[in-house]
Amino acid sequence: MLLLELLKSNKKKTNKKKSLPVNKLKITNIIISTLLGIIAFYLSWDCNTKLGYSISEKILYGFFAFLFGGLYIILYLIFRAGTCQKIK
């Protein structure tokens, strides 16, 4: 009995120690995702302004750019960076 109780209490202690890095990892992931989303929103807004899109289109495209920040930035660099830099 005593051995089982010690094993159970030991498992609880190790679970508490493991939960801290996961929380830090989640917070770091949220911060990085938010920063990428903000950068993607800015790139989308700036390029769409230069191309003459309406405000509703810029908001819609900016919203999706924010949601898929990392993917949008990669696709922006491949397909739109040259187009938007030529227009000033």
Secondary structure as UniProt FT lines:
FT   HELIX           2..50
FT   TURN            51..52
FT   HELIX           55..67
FT   HELIX           69..75
FT   HELIX           76..80
FT   HELIX           81..86
//
